[in-house]
Amino acid sequence: MKAFKKELTLSNKCKPVRNLIYKRFQMKKVLLTGISGYIGFHCASELPKEGFSVRGTIRNAAKRAEVGETLTSSSMDISNLEMVRVDLTSETG
């Protein structure tokens, strides 16, 4: 990672692209259980603003579209959002 940082400081010609690439390497992923709930929804809308990538869990596959539409309608960028269906009540998940 040090070599990558050093390369980024060498040239100012591509500063916007360089910053975007550097920021992408810095992004941390957060697992957010219950993204379709009240608190989960609000966390999902705030975490990307702080530079986090979000992986949210849903119990029902039908909720995926609903959550995506709700977040998009609240003018949230969902490019760093991933939703996965899980069954937290079973041993296999």
Long-range contacts (C-beta under 8 A, 24 or more apart in sequence): 1-25, 23-51, 26-51, 27-51, 27-52, 27-53, 27-80, 28-52, 28-53, 29-53, 29-54, 29-55, 30-54, 30-55, 31-55, 31-56, 31-57, 32-56, 32-57, 33-57, 33-88, 35-67, 35-83, 36-60, 36-63, 36-66, 36-67, 41-67, 41-70, 41-71, 44-71, 44-76, 44-81, 45-71, 45-74, 45-76, 48-76, 48-77, 48-80, 48-81, 52-80, 53-80, 53-81, 53-82, 54-80, 54-81, 54-82, 55-82, 55-83, 55-84, 56-81, 56-82, 56-83, 56-84, 57-83, 57-84, 57-85, 57-86, 57-88, 58-83, 58-84, 58-85, 58-86, 59-85, 59-86, 59-87, 59-88, 60-85, 61-85
